[in-house]
Amino acid sequence: MASVKHDVFPALVALVPADDPVELTSISSAPISPKAARQVNTARVVIMDNLIIIAIDGGSDGPKVVFREEIKPETFIKNQGSDSYVETVSGKKVAYKKDNACGCGSRLRTWRPYNNVNSSKDPTE
């Protein structure tokens, strides 16, 4: 079973297409990198052993997964206070970091994308 490596909410996210040769760690989620094809605000980013899930609040429909791809685990760089990075198997590059906003009122706060995924933290602690 997969385990959760990183779960960030609210998050600012920048996605760079696979055909862009930009160095992974030079991407910025805020301010947004000029090379980024897309920026996602007030998102939730979940990194598992070999998967990234990015979801946004879909309003009355609840959380909506807008990006889900297999990752190259060796490219995952977890940082506190600055951008974290990962590259997908298809070559897309993702930079994300915790937003200073509270994410108040968002259904993403209580959304659990894990289903039957093991947590890396002992639930008895």
C-alpha positions as CSV (number, residue, x, y, z in Angstrom):
1,M,0.0,0.0,0.0
2,A,1.1,3.5,-0.7
3,S,1.9,6.0,2.0
4,V,1.5,9.8,2.1
5,K,4.8,11.7,1.7
6,H,3.4,15.3,1.7
7,D,0.0,16.8,2.1
8,V,-0.2,20.6,1.7
9,F,-3.3,22.8,2.0
10,P,-3.8,25.5,1.0
11,A,-1.2,25.4,-1.7
12,L,0.0,27.5,-4.5
13,V,1.0,25.4,-7.5
14,A,2.9,25.9,-10.8
15,L,2.9,23.3,-13.5
16,V,5.4,23.3,-16.4
17,P,4.9,21.2,-19.6
18,A,7.0,18.1,-20.3
19,D,8.7,19.6,-23.4
20,D,10.1,22.6,-21.4
21,P,13.8,22.0,-20.5
22,V,13.6,24.3,-17.4
23,E,15.5,23.0,-14.4
24,L,13.0,21.5,-11.8
25,T,14.3,23.6,-8.9
26,S,14.2,26.9,-10.8
27,I,10.3,26.8,-11.0
28,S,8.4,29.1,-8.6
29,S,4.8,28.8,-7.5
30,A,4.7,32.4,-6.2
31,P,5.6,34.6,-7.9
32,I,4.6,32.3,-10.8
33,S,7.4,31.2,-13.1
34,P,7.2,32.6,-16.6
35,K,7.6,29.1,-18.0
36,A,4.6,27.7,-16.0
37,A,1.7,26.6,-18.2
38,R,-0.7,26.8,-15.4
39,Q,-1.0,28.1,-11.9
40,V,-3.5,26.8,-9.4
41,N,-4.4,28.8,-6.3
42,T,-6.0,27.5,-3.1
43,A,-5.3,23.9,-4.0
44,R,-4.5,20.8,-2.0
45,V,-1.4,18.8,-3.1
46,V,-0.9,15.2,-2.0
47,I,2.3,13.3,-2.8
48,M,2.2,9.6,-2.3
49,D,4.9,7.0,-3.0
50,N,4.5,7.2,-6.8
51,L,1.5,9.6,-7.3
52,I,0.7,13.3,-7.2
53,I,-2.9,14.5,-6.7
54,I,-3.9,18.2,-7.0
55,A,-7.4,19.2,-6.1
56,I,-9.3,22.4,-6.0
57,D,-12.6,23.4,-4.3
58,G,-15.3,22.8,-6.9
59,G,-17.9,24.9,-5.1
60,S,-21.2,23.2,-4.5
61,D,-19.8,20.0,-6.1
62,G,-17.1,19.7,-3.5
63,P,-13.4,19.0,-4.1
64,K,-12.4,18.3,-7.7
65,V,-9.2,16.6,-8.8
66,V,-7.6,18.6,-11.5
67,F,-4.3,16.8,-11.8
68,R,-3.3,13.2,-11.0
69,E,-0.2,11.5,-12.4
70,E,2.4,9.0,-11.5
71,I,5.7,10.6,-10.3
72,K,9.3,9.8,-10.5
73,P,9.9,9.4,-6.7
74,E,13.6,10.2,-7.0
75,T,12.7,13.8,-8.1
76,F,10.6,14.6,-5.1
77,I,12.1,17.5,-3.0
78,K,10.2,18.4,0.1
79,N,10.8,21.8,1.6
80,Q,9.3,23.8,4.5
81,G,8.5,27.4,3.8
82,S,9.6,27.4,0.2
83,D,8.7,25.5,-3.0
84,S,8.7,21.7,-3.0
85,Y,9.2,19.9,-6.3
86,V,8.4,16.8,-8.2
87,E,8.5,15.6,-11.8
88,T,5.9,13.2,-13.3
89,V,6.7,10.1,-15.3
90,S,5.4,12.0,-18.4
91,G,8.0,14.8,-17.7
92,K,5.7,17.5,-16.3
93,K,7.3,19.5,-13.6
94,V,5.4,20.7,-10.5
95,A,6.4,23.3,-7.9
96,Y,4.1,24.0,-4.9
97,K,4.2,25.5,-1.5
98,K,1.9,26.3,1.4
99,D,-0.1,29.4,0.9
100,N,-0.3,32.0,3.7
101,A,-4.1,32.2,3.2
102,C,-6.1,30.1,5.7
103,G,-8.3,28.3,3.1
104,C,-11.2,29.0,5.4
105,G,-14.6,27.7,4.1
106,S,-13.0,25.4,1.6
107,R,-14.1,21.8,1.5
108,L,-10.5,20.8,0.7
109,R,-9.7,21.2,4.4
110,T,-11.6,18.1,5.4
111,W,-11.3,16.2,2.1
112,R,-9.5,12.9,2.4
113,P,-8.1,11.7,-1.0
114,Y,-6.3,8.7,0.6
115,N,-9.1,6.1,0.6
116,N,-7.1,3.0,1.6
117,V,-3.7,4.6,1.7
118,N,-1.4,4.1,4.7
119,S,-0.4,7.2,6.5
120,S,3.3,7.7,7.3
121,K,2.3,8.9,10.8
122,D,1.2,6.5,13.5
123,P,-2.5,7.2,14.1
124,T,-2.1,6.3,17.8
125,E,0.3,9.2,18.5
